[in-house]
Amino acid sequence: METISSSANSVRLLPLGISDFGRIVRENYYYVDKTMFIPRLEMASSYLFLVRPRRFGKSLLLSMLKCYYDINEKDRFDDYFGQLWIGSHPTAYRNRYAVLHLDFSQVTGTIDELKANFDDYCGTKLDGFAQQYEHLFYDGFATDMKQRDWATKKLNFLSDRAKFYNVPLYLIIDEYDNFTNTVLNQHGQDIYTGLTHGEGFYRDIFKLFKPNFERVLMIGVSPVTMDDLTSGYNIATNITADAAFNHMLGFSEEEVRLMFGYYSEAGLLKGDTDAMIQEMKPWYDNYCFAKEGLGESRVFNSNMVLYYLSNQLRSGHAPDEMTDPNARTDYQKMKRLIQLDRLEPQRKSIIYKIAEEGYIYSRLVPYFPASEMVKFDNFVSLLYYYGMLTITGNNGLMLRLGIPNNNVRKQYYGYLLEEYDRIRPADHWRIDEAYQAAALSGDWQPLVRTVSEEYEKTCAVRCLIEGERNLQGFFTAYLNMANYYLTAPELELNHGYCDFFLLPDLARYPMVAHSYILELKYLKQDATAGEAEAQWAEAVSQIARYAQDEKVRLLCGPTQLHLIVAQYRGYQLVKLEEVNRT
C-alpha cells in the first residue's frame, strides 16, 4: 500500500477503495467501527431498505453484515469482531443465517442481453450459494440447484428446501437500482417500465424476495426503482430518513479525529489534526439524512476523507484537487440519471435557484415512480438522495435542503458552466490568467471585465434566464472556475446578503494576497439616469455595510479586501468601481 512505508508494516493500512470487510480484517487495514448499528438494524424490521449517496461506504457496510450473520463464518467471529463494539455486545442472530449477497451493479450488457445477463448473474450466485451452504441441506443440493435453468426456479427451489431443512435465509442486495437506473437513462421510460412493471423479469424476481427470506436488506442510491417495482406495496421498511441511522454511513467528526490521531501517533501523519479537519470540513462535511438529526454532528463523505488522508500520508500535504477525480465519474452518472442535459424549464430553474442561493424548501418524498420525477418535490428529493442536497433546517412541514459542501457546490457550478459553454464556449485560459492577477497582485479589473464580456457575448446568442437572475447565474458559474477562492454567493453579512464573497483558500494557496466582495446591479433597458444613480448609491451603501461585519476580517485573513460594485444595463457592463470601506 503506497500510503504506508515499508518500515511501518505493523501500522494499519488505509482502506482507500476497499469494500471487502474480510480483507480489511485479514490484511490489517484501518476500519471505522460501525458494528454498534447492528442491534438497531435488527430492531427496526426484518425487511429493510436504505438509500444513501455514492461513496459513503454502503458496500463495506453490507460486507461487514454478511460476515456477522453468515453461519459459515461462525468460527471466525472473534477474528473479525473481537476488537469491535459488537464483539462484546453480540446479538442472538450472529452467525445464524445462510446469506445470499447480490450486487446488481455487476449486471451489464445491451438491452437485448439484459434479461439473459441478469438471469445468468442471479443463477451463478445461487449456484455458488448452494455449494457454499450444501452442508446445511443434503449431499447433492448444489447439483440439484445447478440443474434449475432459471433464477426464479432456483429461488423457489431454495425457498422450498430451506423451509424443509429449517435453514434461515438472509438476503443482502447492494446497488439494487444500478442497472435499472442505467436502463431508464439510456433506453427510456418504456423499456424501464417493461422491467419494473407487469411481468417484467426484474419485477418477477423481486416478488420472491420477501416471502422466501427471513431477513432482507436492500441498499441503493434512490427510491425510484423500489416504488416502480412494488407499486406502493411496502416490501421493506424505509430507514433512509431514520435518525437512528444518520451516522451509520459516512464518518462523524469523532471518527475522523480518531483515524487521524491513529496515524499521527504512528508517526506517519505530520500535520496538525485540527487544521486538517478544518481544511476538510468545507469540502466533505455537513451531511444530515434525518430531520431529527439536525441537532447532532454532521457526517463526512467517507471516501473523500480517505482520499484526503491518503494524500497527506503519501506527500505530507492536502491534495491539489480537493475533489477526488473518481467522484467526477459519479457526477456524470448522476447527471445522466436526473437527465440534466434534458431538463425542461421548471427543473432547470430549480437547479439555478439552488446553485445561486445554496438551498431550497421542499417536502422530502420517500417514494415516487420514474414517471413522476418531473414534479417539483420529487425532483428536489432526487437531488437529496444523490447527495446533491442535504437537510439543513425546516420550516413547518417543509425541509430546508441545502448544498452540503464545496465539493457538491462545484458540481452545481460545473453544470451551469456547461450550460453556458453549450451556448458559447468560454475563453478559459484568459479567465484563469485574470483570476491569477486578481488573487496575487490585486489587479481585479481584468477578471470582472473578462467575465462581463463573456456574459455579453453569451447572452447575445441566447439568454437562458432573463434579467438579474441570468446575470447572477453566469457570474456564479464563471467565478468558480479557479481554485484560489471559495466563492460564496448570497453570504449573510451585517443583516444583508452580498452577491459574491471570494474567500481566499489560504490553507491550500497561502500565496493569495487579495480577497473580494462583489456586488452586481442590474438595470432594465429603459431605466432612467436617475434610477441608475439611485441604484448605484444603494449598492455602494450595501457593500460598505457588508464590509463592517465582524466576521469579514476573519474570513479574509491577512489578505487585502476589495469592495467591487458593477452595474449592468441589459447584457452590458456600464459602470465598474472599487468602493472605499469607510
C-alpha positions, 0 to 999 in steps of 0.5 A, spaced: 500 500 500 503 506 497 500 510 503 504 506 508 512 505 508 515 499 508 518 500 515 511 501 518 508 494 516 505 493 523 501 500 522 494 499 519 493 500 512 488 505 509 482 502 506 482 507 500 477 503 495 476 497 499 469 494 500 471 487 502 470 487 510 474 480 510 480 483 507 480 489 511 480 484 517 485 479 514 490 484 511 490 489 517 487 495 514 484 501 518 476 500 519 471 505 522 467 501 527 460 501 525 458 494 528 454 498 534 448 499 528 447 492 528 442 491 534 438 497 531 438 494 524 435 488 527 430 492 531 427 496 526 424 490 521 426 484 518 425 487 511 429 493 510 431 498 505 436 504 505 438 509 500 444 513 501 449 517 496 455 514 492 461 513 496 459 513 503 461 506 504 454 502 503 458 496 500 463 495 506 457 496 510 453 490 507 460 486 507 461 487 514 453 484 515 454 478 511 460 476 515 456 477 522 450 473 520 453 468 515 453 461 519 459 459 515 463 464 518 461 462 525 468 460 527 471 466 525 467 471 529 472 473 534 477 474 528 473 479 525 469 482 531 473 481 537 476 488 537 469 491 535 463 494 539 459 488 537 464 483 539 462 484 546 455 486 545 453 480 540 446 479 538 442 472 538 442 472 530 450 472 529 452 467 525 445 464 524 443 465 517 445 462 510 446 469 506 445 470 499 449 477 497 447 480 490 450 486 487 446 488 481 451 493 479 455 487 476 449 486 471 451 489 464 450 488 457 445 491 451 438 491 452 437 485 448 442 481 453 439 484 459 434 479 461 439 473 459 445 477 463 441 478 469 438 471 469 445 468 468 448 473 474 442 471 479 443 463 477 451 463 478 450 466 485 445 461 487 449 456 484 455 458 488 450 459 494 448 452 494 455 449 494 457 454 499 451 452 504 450 444 501 452 442 508 446 445 511 441 441 506 443 434 503 449 431 499 447 433 492 443 440 493 448 444 489 447 439 483 440 439 484 440 447 484 445 447 478 440 443 474 434 449 475 435 453 468 432 459 471 433 464 477 426 464 479 426 456 479 432 456 483 429 461 488 423 457 489 427 451 489 431 454 495 425 457 498 422 450 498 428 446 501 430 451 506 423 451 509 424 443 509 431 443 512 429 449 517 435 453 514 434 461 515 435 465 509 438 472 509 438 476 503 443 482 502 442 486 495 447 492 494 446 497 488 439 494 487 437 500 482 444 500 478 442 497 472 435 499 472 437 506 473 442 505 467 436 502 463 431 508 464 437 513 462 439 510 456 433 506 453 427 510 456 421 510 460 418 504 456 423 499 456 424 501 464 417 500 465 417 493 461 422 491 467 419 494 473 412 493 471 407 487 469 411 481 468 417 484 467 423 479 469 426 484 474 419 485 477 418 477 477 424 476 481 423 481 486 416 478 488 420 472 491 424 476 495 420 477 501 416 471 502 422 466 501 427 470 506 427 471 513 431 477 513 432 482 507 436 488 506 436 492 500 441 498 499 441 503 493 442 510 491 434 512 490 427 510 491 425 510 484 426 503 482 423 500 489 416 504 488 416 502 480 417 495 482 412 494 488 407 499 486 406 502 493 406 495 496 411 496 502 416 490 501 421 493 506 421 498 511 424 505 509 430 507 514 433 512 509 430 518 513 431 514 520 435 518 525 437 512 528 441 511 522 444 518 520 451 516 522 451 509 520 454 511 513 459 516 512 464 518 518 462 523 524 467 528 526 469 523 532 471 518 527 475 522 523 479 525 529 480 518 531 483 515 524 487 521 524 490 521 531 491 513 529 496 515 524 499 521 527 501 517 533 504 512 528 508 517 526 506 517 519 501 523 519 505 530 520 500 535 520 496 538 525 489 534 526 485 540 527 487 544 521 486 538 517 479 537 519 478 544 518 481 544 511 476 538 510 470 540 513 468 545 507 469 540 502 466 533 505 462 535 511 455 537 513 451 531 511 444 530 515 439 524 512 434 525 518 430 531 520 431 529 527 438 529 526 439 536 525 441 537 532 447 532 532 454 532 528 454 532 521 457 526 517 463 526 512 463 523 505 467 517 507 471 516 501 473 523 500 476 523 507 480 517 505 482 520 499 484 526 503 488 522 508 491 518 503 494 524 500 497 527 506 500 520 508 503 519 501 506 527 500 505 530 507 500 535 504 492 536 502 491 534 495 491 539 489 484 537 487 480 537 493 475 533 489 477 526 488 477 525 480 473 518 481 467 522 484 467 526 477 465 519 474 459 519 479 457 526 477 456 524 470 452 518 472 448 522 476 447 527 471 445 522 466 440 519 471 436 526 473 437 527 465 440 534 466 442 535 459 434 534 458 431 538 463 425 542 461 424 549 464 421 548 471 427 543 473 432 547 470 430 553 474 430 549 480 437 547 479 439 555 478 435 557 484 439 552 488 446 553 485 445 561 486 442 561 493 445 554 496 438 551 498 431 550 497 424 548 501 421 542 499 417 536 502 422 530 502 418 524 498 420 517 500 417 514 494 415 516 487 415 512 480 420 514 474 414 517 471 413 522 476 420 525 477 418 531 473 414 534 479 417 539 483 418 535 490 420 529 487 425 532 483 428 536 489 428 529 493 432 526 487 437 531 488 437 529 496 438 522 495 444 523 490 447 527 495 446 533 491 442 536 497 442 535 504 437 537 510 439 543 513 433 546 517 425 546 516 420 550 516 413 547 518 412 541 514 417 543 509 425 541 509 430 546 508 435 542 503 441 545 502 448 544 498 452 540 503 459 542 501 464 545 496 465 539 493 457 538 491 457 546 490 462 545 484 458 540 481 452 545 481 457 550 478 460 545 473 453 544 470 451 551 469 458 552 466 456 547 461 450 550 460 453 556 458 459 553 454 453 549 450 451 556 448 458 559 447 464 556 449 468 560 454 475 563 453 478 559 459 485 560 459 484 568 459 479 567 465 484 563 469 490 568 467 485 574 470 483 570 476 491 569 477 492 577 477 486 578 481 488 573 487 496 575 487 497 582 485 490 585 486 489 587 479 481 585 479 479 589 473 481 584 468 477 578 471 470 582 472 471 585 465 473 578 462 467 575 465 462 581 463 464 580 456 463 573 456 456 574 459 455 579 453 457 575 448 453 569 451 447 572 452 447 575 445 446 568 442 441 566 447 439 568 454 437 562 458 434 566 464 432 573 463 434 579 467 438 579 474 437 572 475 441 570 468 446 575 470 447 572 477 447 565 474 453 566 469 457 570 474 456 564 479 458 559 474 464 563 471 467 565 478 468 558 480 472 556 475 479 557 479 481 554 485 484 560 489 477 562 492 471 559 495 466 563 492 460 564 496 454 567 493 448 570 497 453 570 504 449 573 510 453 579 512 451 585 517 443 583 516 444 583 508 446 578 503 452 580 498 452 577 491 459 574 491 464 573 497 471 570 494 474 567 500 481 566 499 483 558 500 489 560 504 490 553 507 491 550 500 494 557 496 497 561 502 500 565 496 493 569 495 494 576 497 487 579 495 480 577 497 473 580 494 466 582 495 462 583 489 456 586 488 452 586 481 446 591 479 442 590 474 438 595 470 432 594 465 433 597 458 429 603 459 431 605 466 432 612 467 439 616 469 436 617 475 434 610 477 441 608 475 444 613 480 439 611 485 441 604 484 448 605 484 448 609 491 444 603 494 449 598 492 455 602 494 451 603 501 450 595 501 457 593 500 460 598 505 455 595 510 457 588 508 464 590 509 463 592 517 461 585 519 465 582 524 466 576 521 469 579 514 476 580 517 476 573 519 474 570 513 479 574 509 485 573 513 491 577 512 489 578 505 487 585 502 479 586 501 476 589 495 469 592 495 467 591 487 460 594 485 458 593 477 452 595 474 449 592 468 444 595 463 441 589 459 447 584 457 452 590 458 457 592 463 456 600 464 459 602 470 465 598 474 468 601 481 472 599 487 468 602 493 472 605 499 470 601 506 469 607 510 
